[in-house]
């Protein structure tokens, strides 16, 4: 933020409208989102504990899944507690540092998750297309480097997007017609020139999404070609089943992103954008541990043993 604009921006207040248009549903929405958050926390932390406790789950796939669960836990925690607070409080104001800080953590988690999904697709490609070299290619050192790259990717680009907001100046009290501090809402509140910030987010947001999608798409093209060469129908089904959970998670994540990208930012579509944002920031972090555990016999077996021991 420019030094000359600091005093002007210091008094800026953001008001998150959230679901204030539906006062009769505030308590119901609070209970629903609270239940989702509890399931998200228990599911993701439970997945981390299960993977740590079972020596069989030390393969690269589970290492990546453990980190994905951690990111989903952080993602949900950056959004849902503030959402719950706004549902029961009449004061929905946020200062500009708090709002931009929330955006930074949300952006960091979302960008890290895109990279992790691409890494997990590459892991499935190596496991199916080069099974004999799998443990050599996906060594412990390489897995650590890939996870470090994922977190670095998220931090780097979220810092860049946050910087593009900090160089703007803001005026007075502004409303964000959403339940979360998202980029377009903060940007629209600026009273200075926005072209540079819009250019940054357009170039690098599209780059992050397209580059990770290219890795995922290319990996699955090779996987499909390799699996179709297998003569045994049972072996083909087993190979495809190892990818089913990841494909489901990718489809839900990128499908929601594409849905939000295609919706015009007009007053008539604000409710649709809110619903899409709920799915993107609140529901998906809950679904991921369910998707990976319900179709995974090793995870279900470990959970069953833990319950028996208790």
C-alpha positions in Angstrom: 0.0 0.0 0.0 1.3 3.4 -0.9 2.5 5.5 2.0 0.4 8.5 1.0 -2.7 6.3 1.0 -2.2 4.6 4.4 -4.1 7.1 6.5 -7.0 7.0 4.0 -7.1 3.2 4.0 -6.6 2.9 7.7 -10.2 3.9 8.4 -11.7 1.6 5.8 -14.3 -0.9 7.0 -15.6 -3.8 5.1 -19.1 -5.2 5.8 -19.6 -8.9 4.9 -23.3 -9.1 4.0 -23.1 -12.9 3.9 -26.6 -14.4 4.2 -28.1 -11.3 5.9 -30.8 -11.2 3.2 -32.3 -14.3 4.8 -32.7 -13.5 8.5 -35.3 -16.2 9.0 -32.7 -18.9 8.1 -29.7 -17.6 10.1 -30.0 -20.1 12.9 -30.6 -23.0 10.5 -27.6 -21.9 8.4 -25.5 -21.7 11.5 -26.4 -25.2 12.6 -25.7 -26.6 9.0 -22.3 -24.8 8.7 -21.3 -25.7 12.2 -22.1 -29.4 11.5 -20.1 -29.2 8.2 -17.1 -27.6 10.0 -17.1 -30.3 12.7 -17.2 -33.1 10.1 -14.4 -31.3 8.2 -12.2 -31.0 11.2 -12.8 -34.6 12.4 -12.5 -36.0 8.8 -9.3 -34.3 7.9 -7.5 -34.5 11.2 -8.7 -38.1 11.5 -7.3 -38.9 8.1 -3.9 -37.4 9.2 -3.9 -39.6 12.4 -4.9 -42.7 10.5 -2.1 -42.3 7.9 0.5 -41.6 10.7 -0.6 -44.6 12.8 -0.7 -47.3 10.1 2.8 -48.3 8.8 1.1 -49.6 5.6 0.0 -46.1 4.7 3.6 -44.7 4.2 3.5 -44.8 0.5 3.8 -41.6 -1.6 0.0 -41.6 -2.3 -0.8 -41.4 1.4 1.9 -38.9 2.1 0.3 -36.6 -0.4 -3.2 -37.4 1.0 -2.0 -36.5 4.5 -0.8 -33.0 3.3 -4.0 -32.5 1.3 -6.0 -33.2 4.5 -3.9 -30.6 6.3 -4.5 -28.0 3.6 -8.2 -28.7 3.7 -8.3 -28.3 7.4 -6.5 -25.0 7.2 -8.8 -23.9 4.3 -12.0 -24.6 6.2 -10.6 -22.9 9.4 -9.8 -19.8 7.4 -13.4 -19.4 6.3 -16.0 -21.2 8.4 -15.4 -19.7 11.9 -15.8 -16.2 10.6 -18.9 -17.3 8.6 -20.4 -18.8 11.8 -19.6 -15.6 13.7 -21.4 -13.4 11.1 -24.5 -15.6 11.2 -25.1 -14.9 14.9 -23.6 -11.4 15.2 -25.1 -8.1 14.0 -21.7 -6.6 13.6 -20.3 -8.0 10.3 -17.6 -5.4 9.9 -13.9 -6.3 9.2 -10.9 -4.0 9.0 -8.9 -4.0 5.8 -5.9 -5.8 7.4 -8.1 -8.5 8.7 -10.0 -8.9 5.4 -6.8 -9.0 3.3 -5.2 -11.5 5.8 -8.2 -13.8 5.5 -7.9 -13.6 1.7 -4.2 -14.4 1.9 -4.8 -17.6 3.8 -7.8 -18.6 1.6 -5.8 -18.0 -1.5 -2.8 -19.8 -0.1 -4.8 -22.9 0.7 -6.6 -22.9 -2.7 -3.4 -22.5 -4.7 -1.6 -25.1 -2.7 -4.4 -27.6 -3.2 -4.3 -27.1 -7.0 -0.6 -28.0 -7.0 -1.2 -31.0 -4.7 -4.0 -32.4 -7.0 -1.5 -32.1 -9.9 1.2 -33.9 -7.9 -1.3 -36.7 -7.0 -2.2 -37.1 -10.7 1.5 -37.5 -11.5 1.8 -40.0 -8.7 -1.0 -42.1 -10.2 0.7 -41.8 -13.6 4.0 -43.2 -12.3 2.2 -46.0 -10.3 0.2 -47.2 -13.3 2.5 -46.5 -16.3 5.9 -47.3 -14.6 5.1 -49.6 -11.7 8.5 -51.2 -11.6 10.2 -47.8 -11.2 7.5 -46.3 -8.9 9.5 -46.4 -5.6 12.6 -45.1 -7.4 10.8 -42.2 -9.1 8.6 -41.3 -6.2 11.4 -41.6 -3.6 11.0 -40.1 -0.1 13.3 -37.2 -1.1 11.3 -36.5 -4.3 8.0 -36.6 -2.3 9.4 -34.1 0.2 10.5 -31.8 -2.7 7.1 -32.0 -4.4 5.3 -31.1 -1.1 7.8 -28.2 -0.5 7.1 -27.0 -4.0 3.3 -27.2 -3.4 3.5 -25.0 -0.3 5.9 -22.6 -2.0 3.6 -22.4 -5.0 0.7 -21.4 -2.7 2.7 -18.9 -0.7 4.3 -17.3 -3.7 1.2 -16.7 -5.7 -1.0 -15.7 -2.7 1.6 -13.2 -1.7 1.6 -11.8 -5.3 -2.2 -11.5 -5.3 -2.2 -10.0 -1.8 0.4 -7.4 -2.9 -1.8 -6.5 -5.9 -4.5 -5.6 -3.3 -2.1 -3.8 -0.9 -1.0 -1.3 -3.6 -4.6 -0.1 -3.9 -6.2 2.6 -1.8 -9.6 2.3 -0.2 -12.2 4.8 0.9 -14.8 4.7 3.6 -17.2 1.9 4.4 -17.7 -0.8 1.8 -19.9 -3.8 1.5 -18.9 -7.2 0.2 -21.9 -9.2 -0.9 -20.4 -12.5 0.2 -19.6 -14.3 3.4 -15.8 -14.3 2.8 -13.2 -11.7 1.8 -12.6 -12.7 -1.8 -10.5 -11.0 -4.4 -13.2 -9.4 -6.6 -15.1 -8.1 -3.5 -12.0 -6.4 -2.1 -11.0 -5.1 -5.6 -14.4 -3.5 -6.2 -14.1 -1.6 -3.0 -10.9 0.2 -4.1 -11.2 3.9 -5.1 -7.9 3.9 -7.0 -6.9 2.6 -10.4 -7.4 -1.2 -10.6 -5.9 -2.1 -14.0 -2.5 -3.3 -12.7 -4.1 -5.5 -10.0 -6.6 -6.9 -12.5 -3.8 -7.7 -15.0 -1.8 -9.5 -12.3 -4.7 -11.7 -11.1 -5.8 -12.4 -14.7 -2.4 -13.6 -15.9 -1.2 -15.5 -12.8 -4.6 -17.0 -11.7 -5.1 -18.4 -15.2 -1.5 -19.6 -15.3 -1.9 -21.5 -12.0 -5.1 -23.1 -13.0 -4.1 -24.0 -16.6 -0.7 -25.3 -15.7 -2.0 -27.7 -13.0 -4.9 -28.8 -15.3 -2.4 -29.6 -18.1 -0.4 -31.9 -15.7 -3.6 -33.6 -14.5 -5.0 -34.0 -18.0 -1.7 -35.3 -19.5 -1.3 -37.7 -16.6 -4.7 -39.2 -17.1 -4.3 -39.4 -20.9 -1.3 -41.6 -20.4 -3.0 -43.6 -17.7 -6.0 -44.3 -19.9 -3.8 -45.4 -22.8 -1.8 -47.7 -20.5 -4.8 -49.2 -18.8 -6.6 -49.9 -22.2 -3.6 -52.0 -23.2 -4.2 -54.3 -20.3 -6.0 -57.5 -21.5 -7.5 -58.5 -18.2 -10.8 -56.8 -17.4 -10.2 -57.3 -13.7 -6.8 -55.7 -13.9 -8.2 -52.8 -15.8 -10.9 -52.3 -13.2 -8.4 -52.4 -10.4 -6.2 -49.8 -12.2 -9.1 -47.4 -12.8 -10.3 -47.9 -9.2 -7.0 -46.5 -7.8 -7.7 -43.3 -9.7 -11.4 -43.0 -9.0 -11.1 -41.0 -5.7 -8.6 -38.6 -7.1 -10.6 -38.0 -10.3 -13.7 -37.4 -8.2 -11.9 -34.8 -6.1 -10.4 -33.1 -9.2 -13.8 -33.0 -10.9 -15.5 -31.4 -8.0 -12.7 -28.9 -7.3 -12.1 -27.7 -10.9 -15.8 -28.0 -11.8 -16.7 -25.6 -9.0 -13.9 -23.2 -10.0 -15.1 -23.3 -13.7 -18.7 -22.7 -12.6 -17.7 -19.6 -10.5 -15.5 -18.4 -13.4 -18.3 -18.5 -15.9 -20.9 -16.8 -13.8 -21.2 -13.0 -14.6 -20.6 -10.8 -11.6 -24.0 -9.1 -11.6 -26.6 -8.4 -9.0 -28.9 -11.1 -10.4 -26.2 -13.8 -10.0 -24.9 -12.9 -6.4 -26.9 -15.6 -4.8 -25.5 -18.2 -7.2 -22.0 -16.9 -6.6 -22.6 -17.3 -2.8 -23.8 -20.9 -3.2 -20.8 -21.7 -5.4 -18.4 -20.0 -2.9 -20.0 -22.1 -0.1 -19.3 -25.3 -2.1 -15.8 -24.2 -3.0 -14.6 -23.0 0.4 -16.8 -25.0 2.9 -18.1 -28.1 1.4 -15.1 -29.4 -0.6 -12.8 -29.5 2.4 -15.4 -31.7 4.1 -15.9 -34.0 1.0 -12.2 -34.8 0.3 -11.6 -37.0 3.3 -14.9 -38.7 2.7 -14.1 -39.4 -0.9 -10.7 -40.8 -0.2 -11.8 -42.9 2.8 -15.0 -44.4 1.5 -13.2 -46.0 -1.5 -10.0 -47.0 0.3 -9.9 -50.4 2.0 -6.6 -49.6 3.8 -8.1 -46.5 5.4 -11.3 -48.3 6.3 -9.4 -51.2 7.8 -7.3 -48.8 10.0 -10.4 -47.0 11.1 -12.0 -50.3 12.0 -9.0 -51.3 14.1 -9.0 -48.0 15.9 -12.7 -48.3 16.8 -12.1 -52.0 17.9 -9.2 -51.0 20.2 -11.3 -48.2 21.8 
